[in-house]
Amino acid sequence: MNSISVNQFRDNLKSYVEQTVSDHEPLKVTRRAGDDFIVMSADDWEREQETLHVLQSNSLMQQIADSMKTHTNNKGYKPTQEQLDEITNL
């Protein structure tokens, strides 16, 4: 994660915001007196929140673990050729 001073951020606000949104890379803004802060796009923030929700949910994490076990053991659902053709012809 890149880090810049609050003065640099203020002087080039538009370009830093555009860069943060387009690169999907958060930006750490440091202040001499006080706490630093992070600038990130709203889409990236929402994605992070969804990830945190999944990681904090025991039932969702169990579903993921069960799914990985099924996949590893090659015991998952296998569509027929007709079903695959239907999916790929969309």
N, C-alpha and C positions, 0 to 999 in steps of 0.2 A: 504494500500500500504506500503510495506516495504521500509525502508530508510537506506542507508549506506553512508559512507564517500567516497569521490573520491579516497582516498588512498586504502581503502578496495576494491573498484571496480577495480582499476588498478592492484592490486596485485592478484586478483582472477577473472580476466576478463572472461576467458573461462567458468568457472563454473557459474558465474552470468548470462552470456548471455544464456547458455543452460537452466538454471532454468527459466529465463524470457520467453523464447520461449516455453518450455514444459509446464509450469504452466499457461501460458496466464495471467500473473500477472505483471503489470508494476512495475518498480523499480525506486525509487527516489534516485538520487545520489546528495549528498550535498557537497558543497565546502565552505571552510572557507572564501575566498574572491571571491565574484562573485555570479552569479545566480546558483541555483540548476538546474538539468536537469533530464529528465525522459528517461528511456530505456524501450522500448517495442518491441514486434515482429512486423514485417512488416504486417503480416496477421491481427493482432489486430488493428494496425494503420489504415489499409484499412477499416476494419469493422467500426471503429469509424468515419472515414470520410463519409462512406455511411450513417450512422445514422445521422450525422450532416446535410448531404444533405437533407434527408427526413424531419428532424425537421425544417429546414429553408424553406421548400417548402410549401406554403399555399395550393396549389392544392393537393399535396400528403397527407397532414394532413387532408384536407377535405375528400378525398377518404377514408382514414382510419376511420374517424368519421362516415361517411355514412355507411361504411361496418359494423362498430360496432353496429350502430343503426339497420341495417338490421338483423344482427345476434341476437341481444337482442330481437327483435320482432319476431324472428323465421320466417322471410319472405324471407330468402335466397333461392338460387337454391338448389333443392333436386334431385339428380340423381336417375334414375330408378335402380331397382335391377340389370338389365342387364348391365347397365353402371358401377355399382359398381363391378360386377363380372369381367367385362373386365379390370378394373383398378387393381383389386387385383390379377388377374391371370398373370400379367406381371412378 
